[in-house]
């Protein structure tokens, strides 16, 4: 070893490059498995209802709805589903708290912090009811 990282990398040849390639591929695989969450949010009276959107719940696809209507879909829509979460005292985790907060001491703490950050960014707001839809539809004729 020369002490020069660039020369040492060349000297190590395929082993070092193979290790780098393996790490990059593993990280990309991890990123690709993180789901992009499509969700709907409706206001009924003074209550907010939050629900995940999946192509399984609609005729057509969620992508079609987004391309046709953007993020605000007009009209009167009906959601038939199961209320499985009620408003709670969830304390959101800011990105600053996630990255700069108290150092993580265990995998359990990391998973808990990641789950809180995920819900904060992508999930149900604390003041909303959570619904798992069975079907979402809009009446198009009387």
N, C-alpha and C positions, 0 to 999 in steps of 0.2 A: 504494500500500500504506500502511495506517495504522499498522502496527507492532503492532496488536492482532490476535492470531491468529484470534479468533472473527470479527472484522469482515473480516479478509483472506480467511477461508474463504468468507464470504458473497460478498465481492467477486469471488473467483475462480469462484464459482458452480459450475456443473455440472462443470467440469474437475476441481476438487479432490475433489468428492464422487464423481465417476466413478473417479478414481484410488484413493480409499479403498475403494470397492466392489470394484474389480478386485483390490486387495491382499487384502481379506477373502475374496473368492471363491477366490483362488489358495491362500490358507492353508487354507481349508476343504477344497478339492480335495486338497491334500497330506495332510491329516489323514485324509480318507476313504480314501485309497489305502494307508494303513498297515494291514497285515493283523492281525486278531486271531488269535492262534495258539492253536488247540486242540491239546493234546498228551496223550499217555498216558505213564505211567511204571509199569513193572512191576518187581518184584523177583523174580529167579529165583536161588535159592540165595543167594550173597553178591554177585551181580551186579545192577546196576540197568540196565534197558533203557529208553531214552527214544525216543519216536516221535511224529511229527506225526500228528494225526487229521484225516481228511478224509472227507466223505460218500462219496467214491469207494471207501473201504476197507471200508465196512460196509453191511449191508442196513438200510435205514431212513436215519436221519440222526444225526449227532453231537448235534444239538439235542434230538432225542427221548431219547437216552441221558442227557443232562444233566438234562432235565426229569423223567425217571423215577427216576434214581439219584443225582443231584447229582454230586459229584466222586469218590465212591468207588463203584465198580461191583463188586458181589459176584459170586462164582462163579469158575469156572475158564475163563479166556479163552485163546484161542490166537491168536498173531500169526505169520503167515507173511510173511516179508519178506527184505530184503537188509540185512545189517550193513554200514553204510557209514561208521561213525565209531567209534573206540575211545577209551577213557578217555585224557585228555591232561592237560597241565600248564597248562590255560587259567587265566589270572589274571582273575577277575571285575573289572569296573569298577563302582564304586559310583556312585550318582547324584551324590553330592557331588563325586567325581572328574570326572564328566562335565561338570558345570556350573561347578565352581570350579577344576578342574585347570589345567594349563599351557595358555595361550592357543593356539588352533589356528592354525597358520601356513599351511595349505594345504587344499584340498578333499580331498586324499587323507588327510590326518590326521583331518579331520572325519568322513569316511566310515568310517575305521578305528575311531575312537572310538564312533561311532554303532553300528557292527556289534558291538563288544564290549559296549556297554550293552544292546543288543537281546538278545544271547545271554545276558547275565547275568540279565536280567529275565524273558525269555520262552523261552529256548532250553535246549539240552541241558546238564545239569550236567557238570562236568569229569570226575567219577568214573563217568559212565554211558556205556554203549554207545549208539550211535545206529543206529536201524533205519528203513528206508523200508518201510512195510507194503505188501504186495500184497493181503492180505485179513486181517480181524480177525473172529473168530467164537467162539461159545460152543456147545458141544454141549448140546442140550436134551433128548435122549433116548438111551437105550442101544440 
